[in-house]
Amino acid sequence: MDDLKLTVEAIRKNLNMSREQMAKALNMSLDRYNRIVQGKSKMLAVELIALHKLSKLPLENIKV
């Protein structure tokens, strides 16, 4: 069985953050955050690491 992988939006909701708060916490614009959620952009490594630190989830459990 594959490990559970959470999307950026699922992580945001689990942290009880607004999209604006999440974008700010990940040091990106709201527009960039929305493009990532919509699958129009991929997360940069630095953004993924920031999400990992914020969520305290192992990198392998974050769906990119």
N, CA, C and O of each residue as an XYZ file, in Angstrom:
256
protein
N       0.841     -1.180      0.000
C       0.000      0.000      0.000
C       0.885      1.243      0.000
O       1.896      1.296      0.701
N       0.495      2.244     -0.796
C       1.240      3.498     -0.847
C       1.022      4.289      0.436
O      -0.035      4.209      1.063
N       2.035      5.046      0.808
C       1.896      5.929      1.964
C       0.867      7.007      1.640
O       0.669      7.363      0.478
N       0.230      7.509      2.657
C      -0.727      8.588      2.497
C       0.008      9.842      2.042
O       1.007     10.244      2.639
N      -0.502     10.455      0.974
C       0.074     11.709      0.477
C      -1.001     12.767      0.522
O      -2.110     12.567      0.026
N      -0.665     13.901      1.123
C      -1.611     14.996      1.263
C      -1.293     16.109      0.273
O      -0.130     16.433      0.035
N      -2.338     16.683     -0.296
C      -2.163     17.819     -1.196
C      -1.905     19.082     -0.386
O      -2.104     19.114      0.828
N      -1.465     20.101     -1.072
C      -1.219     21.394     -0.425
C      -2.522     21.910      0.194
O      -2.516     22.440      1.305
N      -3.627     21.756     -0.520
C      -4.917     22.231     -0.007
C      -5.346     21.442      1.225
O      -5.873     22.026      2.172
N      -5.135     20.139      1.234
C      -5.493     19.330      2.404
C      -4.653     19.746      3.613
O      -5.160     19.826      4.732
N      -3.385     20.005      3.380
C      -2.503     20.446      4.464
C      -2.970     21.798      4.992
O      -3.026     22.012      6.203
N      -3.305     22.709      4.077
C      -3.785     24.036      4.477
C      -5.026     23.923      5.347
O      -5.127     24.579      6.384
N      -5.965     23.092      4.925
C      -7.203     22.929      5.680
C      -6.937     22.302      7.044
O      -7.557     22.691      8.034
N      -6.023     21.336      7.108
C      -5.674     20.719      8.394
C      -5.019     21.716      9.343
O      -5.124     21.586     10.563
N      -4.342     22.710      8.775
C      -3.702     23.744      9.596
C      -4.658     24.893      9.921
O      -4.285     25.841     10.611
N      -5.892     24.802      9.419
C      -6.905     25.848      9.642
C      -6.405     27.215      9.203
O      -6.555     28.205      9.919
N      -5.808     27.259      8.013
C      -5.293     28.506      7.470
C      -6.102     28.895      6.241
O      -6.627     28.039      5.530
N      -6.192     30.194      6.003
C      -6.797     30.671      4.764
C      -5.768     30.505      3.643
O      -4.586     30.276      3.903
N      -6.224     30.621      2.412
C      -5.275     30.554      1.298
C      -4.259     31.686      1.385
O      -3.081     31.502      1.079
N      -4.725     32.852      1.803
C      -3.829     33.997      1.944
C      -2.765     33.728      3.004
O      -1.589     34.020      2.790
N      -3.165     33.179      4.135
C      -2.223     32.869      5.208
C      -1.205     31.817      4.754
O      -0.014     31.928      5.047
N      -1.685     30.798      4.039
C      -0.800     29.737      3.577
C       0.207     30.276      2.571
O       1.394     29.956      2.640
N      -0.263     31.087      1.646
C       0.644     31.675      0.657
C       1.725     32.500      1.348
O       2.904     32.402      1.010
N       1.315     33.307      2.312
C       2.282     34.139      3.043
C       3.273     33.271      3.808
O       4.471     33.555      3.810
N       2.787     32.217      4.458
C       3.656     31.321      5.226
C       4.670     30.617      4.325
O       5.773     30.289      4.763
N       4.294     30.387      3.070
C       5.188     29.723      2.124
C       5.983     30.721      1.286
O       6.687     30.348      0.348
N       5.853     32.001      1.645
C       6.596     33.075      0.986
C       6.318     33.124     -0.517
O       7.238     33.205     -1.331
N       5.026     33.074     -0.869
C       4.632     33.172     -2.270
C       3.383     34.029     -2.373
O       2.702     34.280     -1.379
N       3.093     34.472     -3.581
C       1.887     35.269     -3.785
C       0.654     34.356     -3.751
O       0.751     33.147     -3.959
N      -0.485     34.959     -3.488
C      -1.733     34.204     -3.511
C      -1.985     33.656     -4.910
O      -2.474     32.536     -5.061
N      -1.655     34.434     -5.928
C      -1.823     33.975     -7.306
C      -0.986     32.721     -7.565
O      -1.472     31.765     -8.168
N       0.253     32.722     -7.118
C       1.119     31.537     -7.298
C       0.549     30.349     -6.537
O       0.514     29.235     -7.060
N       0.109     30.577     -5.317
C      -0.480     29.492     -4.527
C      -1.673     28.884     -5.274
O      -1.796     27.663     -5.372
N      -2.542     29.742     -5.795
C      -3.722     29.255     -6.515
C      -3.336     28.466     -7.763
O      -3.981     27.467     -8.081
N      -2.295     28.898     -8.474
C      -1.843     28.154     -9.660
C      -1.317     26.779     -9.267
O      -1.521     25.812    -10.001
N      -0.648     26.674     -8.128
C      -0.155     25.375     -7.651
C      -1.338     24.468     -7.313
O      -1.356     23.300     -7.701
N      -2.319     24.998     -6.599
C      -3.503     24.219     -6.210
C      -4.254     23.721     -7.442
O      -4.753     22.595     -7.461
N      -4.332     24.567     -8.470
C      -5.051     24.214     -9.696
C      -4.247     23.299    -10.616
O      -4.759     22.846    -11.640
N      -3.005     23.027    -10.261
C      -2.166     22.158    -11.080
C      -1.539     22.859    -12.268
O      -1.018     22.203    -13.169
N      -1.582     24.174    -12.283
C      -1.011     24.953    -13.389
C       0.472     25.243    -13.183
O       1.174     25.592    -14.132
N       0.945     25.101    -11.961
C       2.353     25.308    -11.624
C       2.785     24.221    -10.650
O       1.972     23.657     -9.919
N       4.071     23.946    -10.658
C       4.658     23.007     -9.699
C       5.339     23.799     -8.596
O       5.799     24.922     -8.807
N       5.396     23.196     -7.418
C       6.102     23.838     -6.306
C       7.603     23.797     -6.548
O       8.140     22.813     -7.058
N       8.262     24.868     -6.178
C       9.717     24.898     -6.191
C      10.225     24.139     -4.964
O       9.496     23.975     -3.986
N      11.449     23.687     -5.018
C      12.024     22.945     -3.899
C      11.976     23.758     -2.611
O      11.657     23.220     -1.550
N      12.287     25.041     -2.694
C      12.293     25.893     -1.505
C      10.879     26.004     -0.917
O      10.719     26.077      0.302
N       9.864     26.017     -1.775
C       8.474     26.080     -1.306
C       8.061     24.765     -0.653
O       7.359     24.757      0.359
N       8.500     23.660     -1.239
C       8.201     22.345     -0.675
C       8.841     22.188      0.705
O       8.223     21.645      1.620
N      10.051     22.654      0.849
C      10.735     22.581      2.146
C      10.013     23.456      3.165
O       9.873     23.068      4.325
N       9.552     24.637      2.741
C       8.800     25.507      3.652
C       7.503     24.830      4.084
O       7.112     24.928      5.247
N       6.835     24.149      3.163
C       5.604     23.426      3.492
C       5.895     22.283      4.455
O       5.133     22.047      5.392
N       6.970     21.589      4.230
C       7.405     20.496      5.115
C       7.647     21.017      6.538
O       7.208     20.399      7.509
N       8.332     22.134      6.659
C       8.618     22.703      7.981
C       7.348     23.210      8.658
O       7.169     23.039      9.863
N       6.474     23.829      7.880
C       5.227     24.366      8.421
C       4.296     23.248      8.898
O       3.702     23.337      9.973
N       4.182     22.206      8.089
C       3.225     21.129      8.388
C       3.803     20.046      9.293
O       3.065     19.287      9.921
N       5.136     19.984      9.352
C       5.834     18.941     10.114
C       5.552     17.542      9.559
O       5.664     16.545     10.273
N       5.184     17.483      8.273
C       4.968     16.208      7.604
C       6.264     15.786      6.904
O       7.022     16.638      6.439
N       6.521     14.478      6.828
C       7.671     14.026      6.045
C       7.471     14.436      4.573
O       6.344     14.455      4.080
N       8.548     14.756      3.894
C       8.469     15.167      2.497
C       7.745     14.132      1.640
O       6.997     14.483      0.727
N       7.973     12.864      1.940
C       7.355     11.804      1.132
C       5.835     11.720      1.305
O       5.162     11.013      0.555
N       5.300     12.435      2.286
C       3.845     12.445      2.506
C       3.180     13.683      1.920
O       1.987     13.903      2.128
N       3.932     14.484      1.199
C       3.371     15.674      0.573
C       3.278     15.415     -0.920
O       4.277     15.128     -1.579
N       2.061     15.521     -1.445
C       1.820     15.302     -2.865
C       2.189     16.555     -3.645
O       1.655     17.636     -3.396
N       3.101     16.399     -4.586
C       3.510     17.537     -5.424
C       3.176     17.278     -6.870
O       3.445     18.121     -7.726
